Structure formats: structure tokens, C-alpha cells
């Protein structure tokens, strides 16, 4: 029997975590659960101690960002698979979700993701098609819950389809492959980690698939772990992270020659991203995001050069990696994993070509990831 551990990185989202844990308890497959507390001060520890004593609780000494918190939890996983989910996004897990994701884990699959995962407009195709369609897709009795696939009149079922433009929030991972290709890149801090992982996996010959029978939903309007920020500030911050991380993801995973071949596609995503910032009057934020992305690329280039020249240790703390000016406690914490720039080769040309094809086919999804 396949075994799985659920890893839940959280920060100041006690109520959303409580609902997520209840969903896991009602699941047809109940996994071992690890909750990683990324510096919460809302009583999460006490709530778990009183109501969920069987859950493994890992408190971090500072707010280190989603990527580091997720890696800290994944390091404790001893099962064949890990179910990584973000309760702070207000996610509600369907009863059969975990079982369906596990069933789709065949020999060449690294990651399985739900068919529907609407988290604030970035994870479900078609979730911006207008109020009328939203109302048609809403389930009576679940206030604020939206299943876009129901707007067509019924849930669509079909075979699992390979994807690369994978959103963050909810996914099942094969642990052996994570150990082979590396963990979540902690330079990201928060944003595009799943997309980066799917690219690295594809270049190593593994597939990421979307599973039609696995469903996730979210309550509309939830801000979760960013509830202490205004909605506008939270959205701007995440868009900045996505814009900077996007530059970094393509720099480290796609060779220059392949980026030239895919220039039209990359240009369209950049244009969509810029348009999204301009539409919101956030051009200054866009410029800062681009500068951060360039700095991340330069940081990895310098690190790679130092390692090639024989430097055995290239120190870099989380504050250096994210350029977010975190507090002194976080500056004492070093990343568990930083992805390196991949070396281009003729031997991997077929895989690069496959990635380019998949990204072109999923251009709309990629734009949603980078410009939501």
C-alpha cells in the first residue's frame, strides 16, 4: 500500500488550519500529518496541543518564508510520498483528493496536482470568466465556494494530463525524486516553487500530471497567512515575488539557446506581466520585482563561479537569498536547499524541446501564474 505524509506549512492561519485538518480527518485516505509553524503568533501551537495532539508539530524560530518551511517539513517525511498543502490559502480538501492523487502516481510520475484548485484566481483555468459563470458554478450551501468545472453543468472526468505550469498550494510529490532533483528553492521565499519543481523534474525525465478526480476548493476572499496585511498590499507583494522569481526560474532551468528559441512565448508572458502591474498602477513595484529577479540570477551566477573555482562553502542566509530584509533571527538561518543553474547539453536537448512544447501549450496557465 502506498504511504503518504501531509506537510502543512502555516503562519497565522489557525482557523484555516483547523478546517484543513478536519478535511484530512474525513479523507478516504488519512495520512500522517506534519504542521510546520513559520513564526505564528495566533495560538496555533495551543490549538494543536488541545485539539490535534496526534499531529507532528514543528515550530520554526523565525518567519523564514514558505519554501524554507515546506522543506523543513519535507525533511521529516519518511513515507514514499508527501502531500504538500497550504492551509493559509483557505484550501478545503475533497474526501477522495488524496486517494486520487496517490492512484495517479505511476512509475514515471513525480508530482500529481488536483484538477481544480482555485486560490484567489491563479490556480483554476476559467475562474475569471465572469460573474454569471461564477454563480452557475457555485454550490448551494457552501458560501463562497466555487468549482469552475461545475459551470459547464457537471464535473468533467478524464485521464490525467501532463502539465508544467503548476501553481503553488497543493500537490503530491514522490520523495525519491525530490531527493534526486532537489527540494523547493528557498531563494523564492514564496511563489512559483511548484512551477520550478515541475520544470526541474521534466528536465530529469519525470512527469507532473493533473488528476481530474482530485478536487480542492477554497473559500472566496480568504487571505490566510497574509491576513495581517491589506488585500492590496498582499496582492502587490505576491505579484512582486512572482515577477522576480519568474526571471530566476527561467534563468536557472532553461539554457540561453532554448530561451532564444522560445522568445515569442517568453515575450508574451513578460508583456502580460507588465500589463498586470500597469493596470493596477504598480509600475514601481514591477521595476523592483525585475531588479530582485536580476539580483537572484546574479547571486546564483556568482555562487556557481565560486564553486567552480574550488570554494567549498558559499555562505548565504535566507535574508541574502530573498532580498526581503527579514529580521535578525531569520538572518541566522541558512537555507536547506538552493537550486543551481542547470548545465545545458545536447544529450538533454529532447527534454528541453519537450519543456518548450509544454510551456507553449500551457501559455495561458503560465501567464496566470506570473501575472495574476
C-alpha positions in Angstrom: 0.0 0.0 0.0 1.3 3.5 -0.9 2.1 5.6 2.2 1.9 9.4 2.3 2.6 12.2 4.8 0.8 15.5 4.7 3.1 18.5 5.2 1.3 21.8 6.1 3.4 25.0 6.3 1.4 27.6 8.2 1.7 31.1 9.5 -1.1 32.9 11.5 -3.9 30.9 9.9 -5.3 29.0 12.8 -8.9 28.8 11.6 -7.9 27.7 8.1 -5.6 25.1 9.5 -8.4 23.8 11.7 -10.6 23.3 8.7 -7.8 21.7 6.7 -7.1 19.2 9.5 -10.8 18.4 9.7 -10.8 17.7 6.0 -7.8 15.4 6.3 -9.6 13.6 9.1 -12.6 12.9 6.8 -10.5 11.9 3.9 -10.8 8.4 2.5 -7.0 8.2 3.0 -5.9 9.6 6.3 -2.1 10.4 6.1 0.4 11.2 8.8 0.4 14.9 9.3 3.3 17.4 9.9 2.4 21.0 10.7 5.3 23.4 10.2 4.8 26.7 12.1 6.6 29.5 10.3 6.6 32.0 13.1 2.9 32.2 14.1 1.7 34.2 17.0 -2.1 33.4 16.8 -2.2 30.5 19.2 -1.6 27.7 16.6 0.6 25.7 19.0 -2.0 25.7 21.8 -4.8 24.8 19.3 -2.9 21.8 18.1 -1.9 20.7 21.5 -5.6 20.7 22.7 -7.4 19.5 19.6 -4.9 17.7 17.4 -2.3 16.1 19.8 -1.5 13.3 17.2 -0.2 15.9 14.7 3.6 16.3 14.5 4.3 20.0 15.2 7.5 21.7 14.1 7.9 25.3 15.2 10.5 27.4 13.4 12.4 30.1 15.3 11.6 32.9 12.8 9.4 33.7 9.8 11.6 32.1 7.1 9.2 32.0 4.1 7.0 29.3 2.6 9.8 27.5 0.8 12.0 27.0 3.8 9.1 26.0 6.0 8.0 23.4 3.4 11.5 22.0 3.1 11.7 21.8 6.9 8.6 19.6 7.0 9.6 17.5 4.0 12.9 16.6 5.7 10.8 14.8 8.3 8.9 12.7 5.8 9.7 9.0 6.0 7.0 7.8 3.6 7.2 7.2 -0.1 5.0 10.3 -0.9 4.4 13.7 0.5 1.2 15.7 0.2 2.1 19.4 0.4 -0.8 21.8 1.1 -1.1 25.4 2.2 -4.0 25.8 4.7 -3.4 29.6 4.8 -4.9 29.8 1.3 -8.2 28.7 2.7 -8.0 25.3 0.9 -10.6 22.7 1.5 -9.6 19.1 0.6 -12.1 16.8 -1.1 -12.7 13.4 0.5 -11.2 11.5 -2.4 -8.5 14.0 -3.2 -5.5 12.2 -1.6 -6.6 8.8 -2.8 -7.0 10.0 -6.4 -3.6 11.8 -6.3 -2.0 8.6 -5.0 -3.6 6.4 -7.6 -2.2 8.6 -10.4 1.3 8.1 -9.0 2.5 5.7 -11.7 6.2 4.8 -12.3 7.2 7.9 -14.4 5.2 10.5 -12.4 6.9 12.8 -9.9 4.0 15.0 -8.9 0.2 14.9 -9.1 -2.0 18.0 -8.7 -5.7 18.4 -8.3 -7.8 19.2 -11.3 -9.4 22.2 -9.5 -7.6 24.4 -7.0 -9.0 27.9 -7.1 -6.9 30.0 -4.8 -7.6 33.6 -5.4 -7.7 33.5 -9.1 -4.4 31.9 -10.0 -5.0 28.1 -9.9 -8.1 27.2 -11.9 -8.4 27.8 -15.6 -11.6 29.7 -16.4 -12.1 31.2 -13.0 -12.2 34.7 -14.4 -14.9 34.2 -16.9 -17.4 36.5 -15.4 -19.9 36.8 -12.5 -22.7 34.8 -14.2 -20.5 31.8 -14.7 -19.2 32.1 -11.1 -22.8 32.0 -9.9 -23.6 29.0 -12.1 -20.5 27.2 -10.7 -21.3 27.9 -7.0 -22.5 25.1 -4.8 -25.6 25.9 -2.7 -24.8 25.6 1.0 -21.0 26.3 0.6 -20.9 30.0 0.9 -18.1 31.5 -1.2 -17.1 28.1 -2.7 -16.6 27.9 -6.4 -16.0 24.9 -8.7 -15.3 26.3 -12.2 -15.8 22.9 -13.8 -19.4 22.8 -12.5 -20.2 25.9 -14.5 -20.4 23.7 -17.6 -23.1 21.7 -15.8 -21.2 18.7 -14.4 -17.7 17.7 -13.2 -15.5 16.8 -16.0 -13.7 13.5 -15.7 -10.9 12.2 -17.9 -7.4 10.9 -18.0 -4.6 12.6 -16.1 -2.8 15.1 -18.3 0.8 16.2 -18.1 1.4 19.8 -17.0 4.3 22.0 -16.3 2.8 25.4 -15.4 1.9 24.1 -11.9 0.6 26.6 -9.3 1.6 26.6 -5.7 -0.7 25.5 -2.9 -1.5 21.8 -3.2 0.4 18.8 -4.7 1.5 15.2 -4.1 5.3 14.5 -4.5 7.4 11.4 -4.9 10.0 11.7 -2.2 12.7 9.8 -4.0 12.5 12.2 -6.9 12.7 15.2 -4.6 15.9 13.8 -3.2 17.2 13.4 -6.7 16.3 16.8 -8.2 16.4 18.9 -5.0 13.8 20.4 -2.8 11.9 23.7 -3.0 14.3 26.5 -3.9 14.4 28.8 -0.8 15.6 31.8 -2.8 11.9 32.1 -3.9 10.8 32.8 -0.4 7.1 32.4 -1.6 6.0 31.9 -5.1 6.5 29.7 -8.2 8.1 26.9 -6.2 5.8 24.2 -7.7 6.4 25.6 -11.2 10.2 25.5 -10.6 10.0 21.9 -9.3 7.9 20.7 -12.3 10.5 22.2 -14.7 13.4 20.6 -12.9 11.5 17.3 -12.8 10.7 17.4 -16.6 14.4 18.1 -17.4 15.2 14.9 -15.4 12.7 12.8 -17.2 9.8 12.9 -14.7 6.2 13.9 -15.3 3.8 16.2 -13.4 0.1 15.4 -14.0 -3.2 17.0 -13.3 -5.7 14.5 -11.9 -9.4 15.1 -12.9 -10.8 13.1 -10.0 -8.9 15.0 -7.3 -10.7 18.2 -6.1 -9.7 21.1 -3.9 -11.8 24.2 -3.2 -11.3 27.5 -1.4 -13.5 30.0 0.4 -13.6 33.2 -1.7 -11.9 36.2 -0.1 -9.7 34.3 2.3 -6.2 35.8 2.7 -4.9 33.2 5.1 -1.4 33.6 6.4 -1.3 37.2 4.9 -4.5 38.2 6.8 -2.4 40.8 8.7 -1.7 42.7 5.5 -4.2 44.6 3.5 -5.6 42.8 0.4 -3.9 45.3 -1.9 -0.6 45.1 -0.2 -0.7 41.4 0.0 -1.5 41.1 -3.7 1.3 43.5 -4.7 3.8 41.7 -2.6 2.9 38.3 -4.2 3.0 39.8 -7.7 6.4 41.2 -7.0 7.6 37.8 -5.7 6.2 36.0 -8.8 7.7 38.5 -11.2 11.2 38.3 -9.7 11.0 34.5 -9.2 9.8 34.1 -12.8 13.1 35.6 -14.2 15.1 33.4 -11.8 13.2 30.2 -12.7 13.8 30.6 -16.5 17.4 31.6 -15.9 18.4 28.5 -13.9 16.3 25.9 -15.8 16.3 27.0 -19.5 19.6 27.4 -21.4 20.2 30.6 -23.3 19.8 28.8 -26.7 16.4 27.5 -25.7 15.3 30.8 -24.4 16.1 32.3 -27.8 14.0 29.7 -29.5 11.2 30.3 -27.1 11.5 34.1 -27.3 7.9 34.8 -28.6 6.4 32.8 -25.7 8.6 34.5 -23.1 7.9 37.9 -24.5 4.2 37.3 -24.3 4.4 36.3 -20.6 6.6 39.4 -19.9 4.1 41.7 -21.6 1.2 40.1 -19.7 3.1 40.6 -16.5 3.9 44.2 -17.2 0.3 44.9 -18.2 -1.0 43.4 -15.0 1.2 45.8 -13.0 0.3 48.8 -15.1 -3.4 48.0 -14.9 -3.1 48.3 -11.1 -0.9 51.3 -11.1 2.1 49.4 -9.8 4.9 50.1 -12.2 7.2 51.0 -9.4 6.6 47.6 -7.9 7.2 45.9 -11.3 10.6 47.6 -11.5 11.5 46.5 -8.0 10.4 42.9 -8.9 12.6 42.9 -12.0 15.6 44.2 -10.1 15.1 41.4 -7.5 14.9 38.8 -10.2 18.1 40.0 -11.8 19.8 40.0 -8.4 18.7 36.4 -7.8 20.2 35.4 -11.2 23.4 37.3 -10.4 23.7 35.7 -7.0 23.5 32.2 -8.4 26.0 33.1 -11.1 28.5 34.3 -8.5 27.9 31.3 -6.4 28.4 28.9 -9.3 31.6 30.6 -10.3 32.9 30.4 -6.7 32.1 26.7 -6.5 33.8 26.1 -9.9 36.9 27.8 -8.6 37.1 25.5 -5.7 35.4 27.4 -2.9 34.0 24.6 -0.8 31.4 26.8 1.1 29.4 29.6 -0.3 27.6 31.1 2.7 24.2 32.6 2.1 21.4 33.2 4.6 17.7 33.5 4.0 17.8 37.3 4.1 20.5 37.3 1.4 18.6 34.8 -0.7 15.2 36.6 -0.7 16.3 40.3 -0.6 13.3 40.9 1.7 15.0 42.4 4.7 13.9 39.8 7.2 14.5 40.2 10.9 17.8 39.3 12.7 16.5 35.9 13.7 15.9 34.8 10.1 19.3 36.1 9.1 20.9 33.4 11.3 19.1 30.7 9.4 20.7 29.1 6.3 18.6 27.5 3.5 18.1 23.8 3.5 18.2 23.9 -0.3 19.2 26.3 -3.1 18.7 25.1 -6.7 21.7 25.5 -9.0 21.6 26.6 -12.6 21.3 23.6 -14.9 24.0 22.8 -17.4 22.8 22.8 -21.0 23.8 19.8 -23.1 22.9 18.2 -26.5 22.1 15.0 -24.5 19.2 16.8 -22.8 18.0 18.7 -26.0 15.0 16.4 -26.4 13.9 17.2 -22.8 14.4 20.9 -23.3 12.3 20.7 -26.5 9.6 18.9 -24.7 9.5 21.5 -21.9 9.3 24.3 -24.5 6.4 22.5 -26.2 4.5 22.0 -22.9 5.0 25.6 -21.9 3.7 26.8 -25.3 0.6 24.6 -24.9 0.1 25.9 -21.4 0.8 29.6 -22.2 -2.4 30.8 -20.6 -1.7 28.9 -17.4 1.8 30.2 -17.3 0.6 33.8 -17.8 -1.9 33.3 -14.9 1.0 32.1 -12.7 3.2 35.1 -13.5 0.6 37.9 -13.8 -2.3 37.1 -11.5 
